[in-house]
């Protein structure tokens, strides 16, 4: 089976064509941004989108690892979907080279080498351990104990690696005081995005029955509450401490053009799915689960932009906004193509038990 045939089989012909067009558009947008002197905007959009999609793929594999560790036999039908997140590891590694260059554009005067080394090593740690876990789990003669050992090692590497990403690509870009909850907030959000992606694909491909959809809905419901708790843990001490330098970081995201984006993220990730997935009856429906998971994904993608862009001084204007959006779509297109190639390939995945 050719690569094109696998991608088409994995995501459908229309989605494959749109994803390819988006990837090409993103590459052209980077060139255009350099030509028009709008590199900072394109760089910020690239960093935010890489944080989302690389985190989603790592979080998806972390979900598969967590299911193995917890003996989650109930989730056996969705384990191959979760393990498929590893398909984006190679494209994410290639994009990281551009992300490091983009970070250098955004952080003026700071040494580039230390952050570049940390990012490369942390990404290598996450992707290598994730690929090793998936290969171990998919081996025809896989021993459950060995699979769970690889899963534990990957989860630990996942936490460490994504914490480094959060430090170098979020905290280091902000001039305000560091919020120490950000690394945990980021890797928990990445895990939630991986869970939402698996739930969305499972609903769209109809690989989950009503009972499995109910269990996935409960997991989504639980993790949006945990995500909201970490966000509250970031907000509450800042509010009662009332230190101007700390409050300015949050107020910047609750004023001007960022206020409606922040409100939309809160609705998409918490308020809407909380209501939608509260009912047992609604959690069992394909359409409801897909809608809830899809809005969570869109909200978390927007939230990654909120983590990065408001901290920066970026050139404005319609052209800058269009180029930034095109770069973000390019990363999304690359992700969809990678997932299509994996989902459309013959698999020999084992169970989660």
N, C-alpha and C positions, 0 to 999 in steps of 0.2 A: 504494500500500500504506500503510495507516495505521500509526501508531507502535506501537500495541498488536499489530498483526499482525506487524510487523517483529521486535518483542521476542520474541513467541511463536515465530516462525520461527527466531530466533537461538539461543534457549536452551531452548525447549520451554514448553508451557503451564503445567506444574506448577512449574518453576523460576521462570517469570515471576510467577506468583501469589505464591510464597513470597518472592521478592525484593521485590515491591511491599509485601507485609505487613511485611517486615523494615524497609523504608525508613520506612513509617508508624510502626512501633513505635519506631524510633530517634528520630524527631521528637518523639513523645509522651514518650519517656524523658528527653529534654533538658528539656522543660517540667516534668515531674515532679521531676527533680533540682533545678531551681530552686525549685520549690514546697516541697520537703522539706529544703532547705538542704544538699543533697549535690552541689552544682555542681562541686567539685573532682574528685570521682570521675568524673563524666560528662565533664568537661573532659579529664582524663588519658586516658580511653578514646577520646575523639574524636581527640586528638592522635596517639596510637599507631596508631589505625586509619587516619587520614589519611596518616601516614607510610608505612604499608604499601601501601595501595591507590593513592595518588598515585605512590609509588615504583614499584609494579608496572606501572602504565600507562606511565610514562616509561621504565622498563626494557624493556618490551615493544617500544616504538618504537625504543629504543636497539639492541635485538637486530636489528630490521629494518635499521637504519642500518649496523650492523656487518657484516651479510650483504652489503649493497650495496658497502661499502668493500672487503671481502675477496673480491668476485666469487663469492659463495656460490651458484652456480647450482643446487647440489644441494638447496638449501632452498626452491626456487621455490614449491612447494605451500603452505608455511607462512608465506610472507611476508605475505599478506593478513591472517592471524591476528595476526601481530606488529604490523602497522600499525594494526590495529583498536584497539590500546591508546589511540590518540589520542581515542577516543570518550569517555573519562573526563576529558579535559582540562577541558571546560567545567564539569561537575559538581564536579570537584576545585577549580576556581577559585572557584566559589560557596561551597563548603564552607570554603575557606581563610579567608573572612571570619569564620566562626564559630570556626575554629581559632585565629585571632589573638585573638579575644575569650577563648577558652578558655585560651590561654597567659597572658593578663593575669591570669586567676583563679589560675593556678598559680605565677606569679612575683610575689611580693608586694614592693612598694616599688621595683621596677626600672622605668625609663622604658619605655613601651610603643611609642612612635613609631618609634625606630630599628629595633627588631626587626620591626615591622609593615612598614616600608618595605623592609627587606631581603627579607622573605618574599614580599611582593607583587612586587617587581622580579625576584627569582630565579624565582618561579613563572611570571611573564609571559615571562621568557627561555626557560625550558624548554618551556612549552606553545606559545609562538609559533613557536619554531624547530622543535619537533616537528611541529606542524601544517603548517608550510611544507615540511618534508621529505616528509611523507606526500602532500601535494598535488602536489609536484614529481614524486614517484615514480609517482603514479597518473595523471598527465597522459597523454592518448593519444599525444602526440608527445614524450614524455620523452626527453631526451638522456642517455645513461649518464654522461657526464662531469659534467653539471649535477646529476644525481641524487646522484652520489658526493660532489660538493662540498657539497650541502645536508646529506648524511649526516655528513660530517666536522664541519661547523659545529654540527650538532645534538649530536653526541657530546661535543664540547668544552663546549657549553652545558649539557648534561646533567651532566657532572662538576662544573662550577662551581655550578650551581643546586642540585643535591642536597647538595653540601657545605655550602651555606648552610642548607638545611633541617636537616641534621644538627647544625650549630652552634646554631641558634636553638631547635630543638624537642627536642634531646637534651642537648647539652653545657651549654647555658645553664640547663637545669632542674636540673642536679646541683650540689650544694654542694661536692663534692670537686674535686680538681685535674683539669684537662681531659686527656683521652686523645687525642692528636693523630691516632691511627689511626682514630678513630670516623668521620670523613667518608668515607674510603675504604672502610671496613667497611660503611657504610650504602649508598653508591651501588653497591658490588659486590653487596650483598645484594639491592638493588632490581633489578639486572640479572638476578640468579639467579631472583628471583621472576617476572620477566617471561618468562624462558626456561621456567621450570616451568609457568607459565600456558599458554604457547603449546604446550608438549608435552602438557599435559593436554587442551586443547581439540582438538589434532590427533588424539590417541588416541581421544577420545570421539566425534569426528565422522568418524573413519576417513578422514582426508585424507592419511594417511601410510602408505606401504607398509613392509614389513619393513626394507628398507635405510635408508629415511629415519628410521624409528623407532630403528634402531641408531645412526645418526649423532646423533640428538637425545639418546639415552641416553648416548652418549659425551660430548657437550657438558655435560649435566647432571652426569655423574660428575666431569668436570674442574673445573666451577665449584663444586661442593660442596667439593672439595679446596682450591680457592683461598679460598673463604669460611672454611673451617676454619683455613687458614694465617693469615689476618688475625686471626681470633679468638685463635689461639695467640700471634700477635705482640702482642696486647693483654695477654694473661695473663702471658706469660713474663717480660717486664721488670718487671712489677708484683710477681711472685713473688720474683725474685732481688733486686730492690731493697728489698723488705720495708719500704717507707715506710708507716706506719700510715694516713695520710690516703688514700693511693692504694689500699692493700689493702682499706680499708673499703668502697670502691665495689664491688669484686668480691665481698667477703664478704657484703655485703647481699643479693646475688643468689644466694648459696649457703647461705642460712640461712632458717629459718622457712618460711612458706608459699611463698616463691619458689624454694626448692631443688628441689622436684619439677617446677616449671615449667621451670627451667633444664635439668634432666636430660631432660625430655621434648623440649625444643627440640634438644638435642644429638643425641638419638636420631632425631628426625624429620627434621632437616636433614642430618645426616651419617651416623650409624651405620647406620640402616636403609636409606636409599637407596644407601649405599656397598656394602652387601652385596647389595642387590636388583639394582643396575645393574652389578655387577662382571662378571657372565656375559654373553657375547655373545648366547647363546640367549635369556636373559630380556629383554635390551634390545629384541629384535625383536618381543616380544609386546605387543599393545595393552593388555591388562589390567595387565601389569607396569609398562609405562611410565606409564600413568595412575595407578597406585597410588604409584609412586615420586614422580612430579611432585606428586600431591595431598598427600602427607605433607610434602614440602618446603615447599609453600605454607602449610600449616597451621603448620608449625614456624616459618617466617619471620614469620608473623602474630603468633604468640606471642612471638617474639624482639623484635618492635617494642614489645610491652608491657614486656618486660624492660628495654629501653633507657630507657623513660620512667618507669614507675610506681614502681619501688623507690627512686628518688631523691626521691620526694615524700612528704609527710606527708598521707595521705588518710584521710577518715572511713571506718571499717569497718562491718561488719554486712551481713546478708543483703540488705537493700534496696539499699544502695550497690552491692554486687556485681551484683545483678540489673539495676540501672539502667545500670551501666557496660557490662555484657554487651549490653543492648538497644541502647545507642548504637553499640557496635561492629558489631552485626548491621545496624543502620540504614545505616552506611557501606558494608558489604558488599552489602546489597540495592541501594543506589544504583549501585554498581559493576556488579553483574550486569545491572541494567536497561540501563545505558549500553552494556555489551558486547553485550547481546542486540539492541539497536537497530542497532548497527553490523554485527554478524555476520549479521543477518537481512536486511540491505539488499543490493540488487544491487551488485556491485563490478566495477570495470574495472581491477584491479590488474595491474601488469606483473610481470616476473620479478625474480630477485635477481642475475642475471648482469650 
